[in-house]
Amino acid sequence: MKRHIEARLHVNGTLIARSALHVGGIGSDATAALALATNGDNQLYIPGTSLAGALREWTRRLFGTNHLVQELWGYQPPPGTSRDTGRASHVFVEDALVMLPPGQRVEVRDGVGIDRSTGTAAGRTKYDRAVLPCGTRIPLDMTMELPCGENADCFRALIGELLRALQRKAVQLGAAKTRGLGLVELIEVRIREYSLITPAGILAALQDSGTVLTPEEIPPYRGERTPSRRVHAEIHWQPRGPLMVRAARGGMTVDMLPLVSATGDGGTISPVLPGSSIKGALRSQAERIVCTVLNLRDGGDHLQQRAVPVVPWLFGSPGQRDDKPDADDTCLKEGLGALTVQDCFPDEVAFTHTQWQRVVTAETGRELYAGLKDAGMPDAQRAFHVAIDRWTGGTADGALYTVLEPHGVAWQPMHLMVDFRRIPPAEQFV
């Protein structure tokens, strides 16, 4: 690889996970079907390819697939053309070992598809996903080579735009980004620029004494941008009764416990409504509306039931991206939906893992309520549920279970975002 380079930008910083995060790997995990990525030393890490892919996607989405963006991130030649037409990336992103917040641990979230006919779990759609907790720190180590000529200023401006986007939490990483995962924020950023066209500049680079910059000092990109077509909604709401999403595992005296998740880097956890659960409830209502209007009936397996007109464009469905080199967001087929829903947490309920463990391991009702009071949930109640045998009128065998119902919990607003670039023109719906 031969090219003329006049300078190099080196960026160091820390990405803080502001929501749970999943970057998958091929390693095995006894607690989850979808495991996190681990390196050869069995350490949790984010591959540089995953980081670079997310950063490249954000740049491509905002500035299109013009020649400048392709030159910055590199591209492969179209099939059947000469290999000389391809380019290597000017951006190099290192692997990053993740650092869990003090007192936190890897979380497991389970997912399940719902049969539209019975309202129960669909067959063969249950899975568990391991996620890094909110507050996880991810070191960012990125280097960019600036070519000789006018492209140097453009490349510098594009990287500046990217860093500022990371600072305002506009870039997401990993899987399930439309279901509340992958929100990150860049902090403690340090930029150094090294000149490589003079002996003095090369010596300064070897001594790590280049010019120090901040993202704000890098001029904005003056080229064309793709118009933003996003709508953000903040929904203020409160439940009329107890509300929870079930955790994968129960406790000693309660069969069904609320799902809890880390609230940040302060070492506390609280009940959570995952973005996937909120999005699933909204999707069910949307499908009900469309099926009523079009007089459709549920039928077939789970995937066939989800094939309701219009709804997949908003909520997503199995699909493929157009692999053409000049493909943009308008080329997306039914796959990633236009709607993104963030996790929702209670307003003032937070406790430590130790406090919650007292609730989980409580062996008597007295211990359970003492643990709930210590965790700041004194209004939570253990509710008993039972199915009735229609023949005897008594309790059905094996159908008695208990649920910890969170009463008196005030929830934060729901945050939704719709990207209209992922919805086709109206004439395609006719």
C-alpha positions in Angstrom: 0.0 0.0 0.0 1.7 3.2 -1.2 0.2 6.7 -0.7 1.5 10.2 0.1 0.7 11.2 3.7 1.4 14.8 5.0 0.1 14.4 8.6 -1.5 12.0 11.1 -4.3 12.6 13.6 -4.2 10.4 16.8 -7.4 10.4 18.9 -7.7 9.0 22.4 -10.8 9.0 24.5 -13.3 7.0 26.5 -16.7 5.9 25.3 -19.2 5.6 28.1 -22.1 3.2 27.5 -25.2 5.2 28.3 -27.4 2.2 27.8 -26.7 -1.6 27.8 -24.5 -2.7 25.0 -24.0 -5.9 23.0 -21.2 -6.7 20.6 -21.4 -10.4 19.9 -18.6 -13.0 19.6 -18.3 -16.6 18.8 -17.3 -17.7 22.3 -19.6 -19.8 24.4 -21.5 -18.5 27.4 -23.4 -20.8 29.7 -25.8 -18.0 30.7 -26.7 -16.6 27.3 -27.2 -17.9 23.8 -25.9 -14.6 22.3 -22.5 -14.2 24.0 -20.3 -11.1 24.2 -17.1 -10.8 22.3 -14.0 -12.0 24.1 -10.3 -12.0 23.0 -7.7 -14.8 23.3 -7.2 -14.1 27.0 -11.0 -14.5 27.6 -11.3 -10.8 28.3 -14.3 -8.8 27.2 -13.5 -6.5 24.4 -14.9 -4.5 21.5 -13.2 -5.4 18.2 -11.7 -2.5 16.2 -13.8 -3.7 13.2 -17.0 -3.2 15.2 -16.0 0.3 16.3 -14.8 1.3 12.8 -18.0 -0.2 11.2 -20.3 1.9 13.4 -18.2 5.1 12.8 -18.1 4.5 9.1 -21.9 3.9 9.0 -22.6 7.2 10.8 -20.3 9.1 8.3 -22.0 7.4 5.3 -25.5 8.1 6.6 -24.8 11.8 7.2 -22.6 12.6 4.2 -23.7 10.0 1.7 -21.5 7.6 -0.3 -19.6 10.2 -2.2 -16.0 9.7 -3.3 -14.6 11.6 -0.3 -16.3 9.3 2.2 -15.2 6.2 0.3 -11.6 7.5 0.2 -11.6 8.1 3.9 -12.9 4.7 5.0 -11.7 2.7 2.0 -13.8 0.5 -0.3 -13.6 -2.7 -2.3 -13.9 -2.6 -6.1 -17.1 -3.9 -7.6 -17.1 -7.5 -8.7 -15.5 -8.0 -12.1 -13.4 -4.9 -12.0 -9.7 -4.4 -11.4 -8.4 -4.6 -7.8 -6.5 -1.4 -8.4 -9.7 0.6 -8.1 -10.1 -0.3 -4.4 -8.7 1.8 -1.6 -7.5 1.0 2.0 -9.0 3.0 4.8 -7.3 6.1 6.1 -8.7 5.4 9.6 -7.3 2.8 11.9 -9.3 1.8 15.1 -7.7 -0.4 17.7 -9.4 -3.2 19.7 -10.7 -2.0 23.0 -10.8 -3.9 26.3 -14.0 -2.9 28.2 -14.0 -1.9 31.8 -17.2 -2.6 33.8 -18.4 0.0 36.3 -17.4 -0.7 39.9 -19.9 -3.1 41.5 -21.6 -4.0 38.2 -21.5 -7.2 36.2 -22.5 -8.6 32.8 -26.3 -8.7 32.5 -28.5 -11.2 30.7 -31.7 -10.2 28.9 -34.0 -12.7 27.5 -36.1 -12.2 24.4 -39.1 -14.1 23.0 -41.3 -13.9 20.0 -45.1 -13.7 20.6 -47.6 -15.9 18.8 -50.2 -13.4 17.5 -53.0 -16.0 17.7 -52.5 -17.2 21.3 -50.7 -14.2 22.8 -48.1 -16.6 24.3 -44.5 -17.3 23.5 -44.0 -18.6 20.0 -42.1 -21.8 19.5 -38.4 -21.8 19.0 -38.1 -18.0 19.4 -36.7 -17.8 22.9 -33.1 -16.5 23.3 -30.9 -14.9 25.9 -28.5 -12.0 25.2 -25.5 -11.1 27.3 -25.1 -7.3 27.5 -22.5 -4.9 29.0 -24.1 -2.8 31.7 -24.8 1.0 31.4 -21.7 2.8 32.5 -19.2 0.5 30.9 -16.0 2.3 29.7 -14.6 1.6 26.3 -11.2 3.1 25.4 -11.1 4.7 22.0 -7.8 4.6 20.2 -8.1 5.9 16.6 -5.5 7.1 14.0 -6.2 8.8 10.8 -3.7 9.5 8.0 -4.2 12.9 6.2 -3.2 12.7 2.5 -1.3 15.4 0.7 -3.6 17.9 -1.2 -7.0 19.4 -0.6 -8.5 16.1 0.8 -6.5 16.6 4.0 -8.7 19.4 5.3 -11.9 17.5 4.3 -10.7 14.4 6.1 -9.9 16.4 9.2 -13.3 18.1 9.1 -15.1 14.7 8.7 -13.3 13.3 11.7 -14.2 16.5 13.7 -17.8 16.0 12.8 -17.7 12.4 13.9 -16.0 13.2 17.3 -18.6 15.9 18.0 -21.4 13.4 17.2 -19.9 10.9 19.6 -19.8 13.6 22.3 -23.5 14.3 21.9 -24.5 10.6 21.9 -25.5 10.5 18.2 -23.6 7.3 17.4 -24.7 3.8 18.5 -22.6 0.6 18.7 -23.3 -3.1 18.5 -26.6 -5.0 18.0 -30.2 -4.2 18.8 -29.6 -0.5 18.4 -33.3 0.2 17.6 -34.3 -1.7 20.8 -32.5 0.4 23.4 -29.0 -0.9 23.2 -25.7 0.7 22.1 -26.0 4.3 23.2 -22.5 5.7 23.9 -20.9 9.1 24.8 -17.3 10.2 24.1 -15.6 11.8 27.1 -11.9 12.7 27.9 -11.1 13.1 24.3 -7.4 13.9 23.4 -6.4 14.8 19.8 -2.8 15.2 18.6 -1.8 16.1 15.0 1.6 15.2 13.8 3.2 16.7 10.7 5.1 14.1 8.6 6.5 16.3 5.8 9.4 17.9 7.6 12.2 16.4 9.7 11.1 18.5 12.7 7.5 17.2 12.4 8.7 13.6 12.2 10.9 14.1 15.3 8.0 15.6 17.2 5.8 12.7 16.2 8.4 10.3 17.5 8.5 12.2 20.8 4.6 12.4 21.0 4.7 16.1 21.0 2.4 17.0 18.2 -0.2 19.8 18.1 -2.9 19.4 20.7 -6.5 19.9 19.4 -10.0 19.7 20.7 -13.0 18.5 18.6 -14.4 22.1 18.8 -11.2 23.5 17.2 -11.6 21.3 14.1 -13.5 23.3 11.4 -16.9 21.9 10.3 -17.3 20.0 7.1 -18.4 22.3 4.3 -19.5 19.7 1.8 -23.0 18.4 1.1 -24.9 16.6 3.9 -27.9 14.2 3.7 -30.9 16.1 5.1 -31.9 14.8 8.5 -35.4 13.2 8.5 -35.7 12.1 12.0 -38.4 12.8 14.6 -37.7 12.5 18.3 -40.6 12.0 20.7 -40.6 12.2 24.5 -43.7 10.5 26.0 -44.7 11.3 29.6 -46.7 8.5 31.0 -47.5 6.6 34.2 -49.0 3.1 34.6 -52.4 2.7 36.3 -51.3 -0.4 38.1 -48.2 -2.5 38.8 -45.9 -2.9 35.8 -42.8 -5.0 35.2 -40.9 -7.0 32.6 -40.0 -10.4 34.0 -36.4 -11.3 34.7 -35.0 -14.6 33.3 -34.6 -16.1 36.8 -36.9 -16.0 39.9 -36.1 -15.8 43.6 -36.4 -18.0 46.6 -39.9 -16.9 47.6 -41.1 -15.2 44.4 -41.2 -17.0 41.1 -41.3 -13.9 38.8 -39.1 -10.9 39.6 -38.8 -7.6 37.7 -35.9 -7.3 35.3 -33.2 -5.0 36.7 -30.4 -3.2 34.9 -27.5 -0.8 35.7 -28.5 2.8 35.8 -25.1 4.3 35.1 -21.5 4.3 36.5 -22.6 4.8 40.1 -22.9 1.1 40.9 -26.7 1.1 41.3 -29.4 -0.9 39.5 -33.1 -0.5 39.1 -36.1 -2.1 37.4 -36.2 -1.5 33.7 -38.6 -1.6 30.7 -36.3 -2.7 27.9 -36.7 -0.9 24.6 -37.4 -4.3 23.0 -40.4 -4.8 25.3 -41.8 -1.3 24.6 -41.2 -1.7 20.9 -42.9 -5.1 20.9 -46.0 -3.7 22.6 -46.2 -0.9 20.1 -45.8 -3.3 17.2 -48.6 -5.6 18.5 -50.9 -2.6 18.5 -49.8 -1.5 15.0 -50.4 -5.0 13.6 -53.8 -5.1 15.3 -54.8 -1.8 13.6 -53.5 -2.8 10.1 -55.2 -6.3 10.4 -58.5 -4.7 11.4 -58.4 -2.2 8.5 -57.4 -4.7 5.9 -59.5 -7.6 7.4 -56.5 -9.8 7.8 -56.3 -12.8 10.1 -53.3 -14.3 11.9 -52.1 -17.5 10.4 -49.0 -19.6 9.8 -45.9 -19.6 12.0 -44.4 -16.7 13.9 -42.5 -15.2 11.0 -45.5 -15.4 8.7 -47.7 -13.7 11.3 -45.2 -10.8 11.4 -45.5 -10.2 7.6 -48.2 -7.6 8.0 -48.2 -4.8 5.3 -46.5 -1.5 6.2 -45.6 -2.6 9.8 -42.2 -4.1 9.0 -41.0 -0.8 7.6 -41.5 0.9 11.0 -40.7 -2.0 13.3 -38.3 -4.1 11.3 -38.3 -7.7 10.0 -35.7 -10.2 8.6 -34.3 -8.7 5.5 -31.1 -7.8 3.6 -29.2 -4.7 2.7 -28.5 -3.8 -0.9 -24.8 -4.7 -1.4 -24.2 -2.3 -4.3 -21.2 -0.1 -3.6 -23.3 3.1 -4.1 -26.1 1.9 -1.9 -27.5 4.4 0.5 -30.2 4.3 3.2 -32.9 4.5 0.6 -31.7 1.0 -0.6 -32.6 -0.7 2.6 -35.0 -3.5 2.2 -37.2 -4.7 5.0 -34.8 -5.3 7.9 -33.8 -2.7 10.4 -36.9 -0.7 11.2 -37.3 3.0 11.3 -38.4 3.2 14.9 -35.9 3.3 17.8 -37.0 2.9 21.4 -34.7 3.5 24.4 -34.9 1.6 27.7 -37.1 3.2 30.3 -36.2 3.4 34.0 -38.1 4.4 37.2 -37.7 8.0 38.3 -36.3 7.6 41.8 -35.8 3.8 42.4 -32.2 2.7 42.6 -30.4 0.1 44.8 -27.2 -1.9 44.9 -26.6 -5.5 43.8 -26.3 -6.4 47.5 -29.7 -4.9 48.4 -31.4 -6.6 45.5 -29.7 -9.9 46.4 -31.5 -9.7 49.7 -34.8 -9.7 47.8 -33.8 -12.5 45.5 -32.6 -14.8 48.3 -35.3 -14.0 50.9 -36.6 -17.2 52.3 -39.7 -15.8 54.1 -42.2 -13.1 53.5 -40.8 -11.1 56.4 -37.3 -11.2 54.8 -38.7 -10.3 51.4 -40.5 -7.2 52.6 -37.5 -6.1 54.7 -35.3 -6.4 51.6 -37.8 -4.4 49.5 -38.0 -1.6 52.1 -34.2 -1.5 52.2 -34.1 -1.3 48.3 -36.6 1.7 48.3 -39.6 -0.3 47.0 -41.8 -0.6 50.1 -45.0 -0.6 48.0 -44.0 -3.7 46.0 -46.3 -6.7 46.8 -45.9 -10.5 46.4 -49.0 -11.5 44.4 -50.3 -15.1 44.1 -51.7 -16.3 40.8 -53.3 -19.7 40.1 -55.1 -21.4 37.3 -58.4 -23.1 38.0 -59.0 -26.7 36.9 -62.2 -26.5 34.8 -63.3 -30.0 35.9 -62.8 -29.9 39.6 -63.1 -26.2 40.2 -59.9 -26.4 42.3 -56.3 -25.3 41.7 -54.8 -26.8 38.6 -51.8 -28.9 39.3 -48.5 -27.0 38.9 -50.3 -23.7 38.1 -49.6 -21.8 41.3 -47.0 -19.1 41.0 -46.0 -15.7 42.6 -45.1 -12.4 41.1 -43.4 -9.4 42.7 -45.6 -6.5 41.5 -44.0 -3.1 41.7 -46.7 -0.7 43.0 -46.2 3.0 43.4 -43.3 3.4 40.9 -43.1 6.6 38.9 -41.4 6.1 35.5 -39.3 8.4 33.4 -40.5 9.5 29.9 -40.2 7.1 27.0 -37.9 8.2 24.2 -38.7 7.3 20.7 -37.1 8.2 17.4 -38.3 7.6 13.8 -35.9 7.8 10.9 -38.0 8.5 7.9 -35.2 7.7 5.5 -35.9 4.1 6.3 -39.5 4.3 5.1 -40.2 4.1 1.4 -42.3 6.6 -0.6 -46.1 6.4 0.0 -46.8 5.1 -3.5 -45.0 1.8 -2.5 -47.7 1.2 0.1 -50.6 1.3 -2.5 
